[in-house]
Amino acid sequence: MDRTALIPSDMQTYNDDWKMSPGLACGDFVFLTGFTGADPTGHMSSDPEAQMRNAFAKVERVLAEAGLDFGSVVEMTTYHVGLREHLQLFKDIRSEFVHAP
C-alpha cells in the first residue's frame, strides 16, 4: 500500500525530532498525529483560545498538504484540561473550522 508523509514546511521538526510525520496518506485515507496547542515555535500560550486556534490551524495545514479541508474529516477526538470552563469557547472556535456535513 502506498504511503505518503504529509509534512507542511513549518512542521518539519515533527519528522526531524520525533521521527513521525504530522499526517500520513495511506490509500484513500489520511491519518493525522495528535497536536497540542503550541504555536509553530513550540511556545505554549497560557491563553486557552490561542491553544485551541493553534491546534485547529495545525490540523488545517496538514489537511491542506493532502489537498483536503475540514469537510473531509470523518472523526475527531479532542482532549482538554478545564473544558467545563471553556466549552463554549471551544465550540465557537471549532465551528470556525468544522461545518455541518
LOMI-554797 format. One record per residue (C-alpha): x, y, z. Coordinates in pm, whole numbers, padded with zeros to 5 digits, always signed. Example, Ala and Ser with C-alpha at 12.3 -4.5 7.8 and 13.67 -1.06 7.14 Angstrom:
+01230-00450+00780/+01367-00106+00714/
//
This chain:
+00000+00000+00000/+00130+00345-00090/+00203+00576+00199/+00294+00941+00174/+00414+01153+00464/+00229+01485+00494/+00469+01740+00637/+00388+02109+00600/+00714+02307+00587/+00659+02466+00928/+00613+02120+01084/+00938+01960+00965/+01055+01930+01327/+00788+01662+01386/+00977+01447+01141/+01325+01559+01243/+01282+01545+01622/+01017+01278+01668/+01065+01066+01353/+00696+01090+01266/+00500+01288+01016/+00215+01518+01115/+00000+01328+00868/+00016+01013+00659/-00177+00947+00341/-00239+00575+00320/-00451+00454+00030/-00772+00657+00029/-00728+00768+00390/-00533+01039+00570/-00430+00990+00931/-00308+01276+01150/-00098+01262+01461/-00215+01438+01774/-00149+01810+01805/-00102+02032+02105/-00200+02396+02123/+00162+02516+02099/+00241+02775+01835/+00476+02696+01542/+00781+02789+01754/+00678+02541+02025/+00560+02807+02271/+00251+02708+02470/+00038+03011+02545/-00145+03028+02876/-00447+03154+02679/-00692+02867+02605/-00822+03043+02294/-00472+03067+02146/-00410+02700+02223/-00733+02591+02056/-00672+02805+01750/-00316+02673+01720/-00432+02311+01733/-00704+02360+01471/-00462+02556+01249/-00213+02265+01259/-00481+02019+01155/-00588+02257+00879/-00230+02281+00744/-00185+01904+00734/-00520+01857+00562/-00420+02124+00307/-00093+01939+00245/-00311+01647+00131/-00534+01875-00077/-00817+01841+00176/-01004+02058+00424/-01215+02002+00734/-01503+01888+00513/-01309+01565+00463/-01281+01486+00834/-01479+01179+00936/-01385+01152+01304/-01215+01384+01551/-01115+01327+01911/-01005+01616+02130/-00859+01619+02479/-00884+01915+02714/-00790+02042+03056/-01057+02263+03208/-01308+02207+02930/-01604+02293+03152/-01473+02647+03186/-01402+02674+02812/-01667+02461+02644/-01845+02747+02467/-01514+02894+02354/-01413+02555+02212/-01746+02516+02035/-01716+02865+01886/-01362+02810+01758/-01442+02460+01633/-01737+02599+01435/-01499+02833+01252/-01317+02529+01112/-01572+02245+01114/-01909+02284+00942/-02214+02059+00928/-02178+01785+00666/
//
